[in-house]
């Protein structure tokens, strides 16, 4: 006798893996065929380097940097409440293909000004970044590698909150046996991935795929339990 629960679970895993691969590759087919062109250099650029802030007056400073490898433009965001964590956070300071920018009207004796810089090209934004600050609590400049940036993103800003949700969902999926709870937690993973997309698509997309896998497995379990209950009556 073949249990439909086992069959549904295998089907759910296969469908989930397919969805994961599609999400991770960024290709969702809208028609019968998909054309994919793979080029060796189709990757986001490296972060800017030698990011430095030099005070040039009582209320002005000059920011200089070296463009990241394969970068078309450099994006700099600024804030007085802490380092901007994404290209959408804080205030826009600069966006262009140059290597310096003047900033003025600074209250250097009153505030600390935090600046973060990313590189960008037609394939995306650098995972790593450079940052420095000036003012009351100014810190030396720092070039942050992609790996370090990824680790930092896991604990600070919106990504930190989302990762907390993910950790709770993952632990819950492992310890709670009720299928409807597993479905809810899998949806939490998908929501986590959707909200994380603007910050790091490479991290977010696989978790959306994982969420789909767990969702399908949870639904499959619900269907199996329902069929077994009907068979017993």
C-alpha positions in Angstrom: 0.0 0.0 0.0 1.4 3.4 -1.0 0.7 6.2 1.3 -0.5 9.3 -0.5 1.2 11.4 2.2 4.6 10.1 1.1 3.7 10.7 -2.5 2.5 14.2 -1.8 5.6 15.0 0.2 7.9 14.0 -2.6 5.8 16.0 -5.1 5.9 19.0 -2.8 9.7 18.8 -2.5 10.2 18.5 -6.3 7.9 21.5 -7.0 9.6 23.5 -4.2 13.1 22.8 -5.5 12.0 23.9 -9.0 10.6 27.2 -7.5 13.8 27.7 -5.5 15.9 27.4 -8.6 13.7 29.8 -10.5 13.7 32.4 -7.7 17.5 32.1 -7.2 18.2 32.6 -10.9 15.7 35.5 -11.1 13.9 33.8 -14.0 10.2 33.4 -13.8 8.9 32.2 -17.1 5.9 34.1 -18.4 5.6 32.2 -21.7 6.4 28.8 -23.1 10.1 29.5 -23.7 12.8 31.4 -21.7 16.0 32.8 -23.3 18.9 33.1 -21.0 22.2 34.7 -21.9 25.1 34.1 -19.6 28.0 36.5 -19.7 31.1 36.1 -17.6 31.1 39.8 -16.5 27.3 40.1 -15.8 27.9 40.8 -12.1 27.5 43.8 -9.8 30.6 45.9 -9.2 33.0 45.9 -6.3 32.6 48.6 -3.6 34.4 51.9 -3.7 37.8 52.1 -1.9 40.0 54.7 -0.3 36.8 56.5 0.9 38.0 59.6 2.9 36.4 62.7 4.3 38.6 65.8 4.8 37.3 69.0 6.5 37.9 72.0 4.2 36.2 74.7 6.3 34.3 75.5 9.4 31.2 74.0 7.9 32.4 72.0 4.8 34.2 68.9 3.9 35.5 67.1 0.8 34.7 63.4 0.2 37.0 61.5 -2.1 37.2 57.8 -3.2 38.4 55.4 -5.8 35.7 53.9 -8.0 35.0 50.2 -7.4 36.0 47.7 -10.1 33.3 47.5 -12.9 31.4 50.4 -11.4 29.5 52.8 -13.6 28.5 55.2 -10.8 29.1 55.7 -7.1 26.2 56.3 -4.7 26.7 58.1 -1.4 24.0 58.4 1.3 24.4 60.5 4.4 22.7 60.7 7.8 23.2 62.3 11.3 21.6 59.3 13.1 24.0 56.5 12.0 25.4 55.0 8.9 22.9 54.5 6.1 22.3 50.8 5.6 21.1 50.8 2.0 21.0 53.1 -1.1 17.4 54.1 0.0 18.3 55.1 3.6 19.4 58.5 4.7 19.8 61.5 2.4 21.2 61.5 -1.1 24.7 63.0 -1.1 26.1 62.0 -4.5 25.3 59.8 -7.5 27.5 59.9 -10.5 30.8 58.7 -12.1 33.1 61.1 -10.3 35.6 60.5 -7.5 34.9 63.4 -5.1 32.1 65.6 -3.8 32.0 68.8 -1.7 29.5 68.9 1.2 28.6 72.1 3.0 26.4 73.7 5.6 27.6 71.2 8.2 27.3 71.7 11.9 30.6 69.9 12.7 30.6 71.1 16.3 27.1 70.0 16.9 26.4 66.8 14.9 28.2 63.8 13.5 27.7 63.2 9.8 27.7 59.5 8.7 28.3 58.6 5.0 28.1 55.3 3.2 29.1 54.7 -0.4 28.2 51.9 -2.8 29.1 51.1 -6.4 26.5 50.4 -9.1 26.3 49.2 -12.7 23.7 47.8 -15.0 23.8 44.5 -13.1 23.2 45.8 -9.6 24.6 47.4 -6.5 27.8 46.3 -4.8 27.3 44.1 -1.7 30.3 45.7 0.0 30.5 49.4 0.8 32.8 52.1 2.2 31.9 54.4 5.0 33.3 57.2 7.1 32.0 60.0 9.4 33.0 63.5 10.5 32.0 65.8 13.3 31.6 65.3 17.0 32.2 61.5 17.0 33.8 61.1 13.6 35.4 57.7 12.8 38.2 56.8 10.4 37.1 55.6 7.0 36.5 51.9 6.4 36.2 49.8 3.2 33.8 47.0 4.1 34.1 43.7 2.1 31.2 41.9 0.7 31.4 39.2 3.4 31.6 41.7 6.2 28.7 43.7 4.7 26.6 40.6 4.6 27.3 39.7 8.2 26.6 43.3 9.3 23.3 43.3 7.3 22.2 40.2 9.3 22.2 42.1 12.6 21.4 45.8 11.9 18.7 47.8 10.3 15.5 46.2 8.7 17.5 43.1 7.7 18.2 42.4 11.4 14.5 42.4 12.2 13.7 40.3 9.1 16.4 37.8 10.1 14.9 37.5 13.6 11.6 36.7 11.9 13.3 34.1 9.8 15.1 32.5 12.8 11.8 32.2 14.7 10.1 30.7 11.7 12.8 28.2 11.1 12.9 27.1 14.7 9.1 26.9 14.8 9.0 24.8 11.7 11.4 22.3 13.3 9.6 22.1 16.7 5.9 22.6 15.9 4.2 19.6 14.3 0.8 21.2 13.4 0.7 21.6 9.7 -1.2 24.9 9.7 1.5 26.5 11.9 4.1 25.3 9.4 2.2 26.9 6.6 2.0 30.2 8.5 5.7 30.1 9.3 6.6 29.3 5.6 4.6 32.4 4.6 6.7 34.4 7.1 9.8 33.3 5.2 8.3 34.4 1.9 7.4 37.8 3.4 10.9 38.1 4.8 12.4 37.5 1.4 10.1 40.0 -0.3 10.9 42.8 2.1 14.6 41.9 2.0 14.8 42.2 -1.8 15.6 45.9 -1.9 18.5 45.4 0.5 20.1 42.2 -0.8 18.4 40.2 -3.6 21.1 37.5 -3.5 20.2 36.7 0.1 16.4 37.2 -0.2 15.7 35.2 -3.3 16.8 31.8 -2.0 14.7 32.3 1.2 11.7 33.0 -0.9 12.3 29.7 -2.6 12.8 28.0 0.7 9.5 29.5 1.9 7.8 28.1 -1.1 9.2 24.6 -0.4 8.0 24.7 3.2 4.7 26.1 2.1 4.1 23.3 -0.4 5.2 20.7 2.1 2.8 22.1 4.8 -0.1 22.2 2.4 0.7 18.6 1.3 0.7 17.5 4.9 -2.7 19.2 5.5 -4.1 17.4 2.4 -2.7 14.0 3.5 -4.1 14.3 7.1 -7.5 15.3 5.6 -7.6 12.3 3.3 -6.6 9.9 6.0 -9.3 11.3 8.3 -11.9 10.8 5.6 -10.7 7.3 4.9 -11.1 6.4 8.6 -14.8 7.6 8.7 
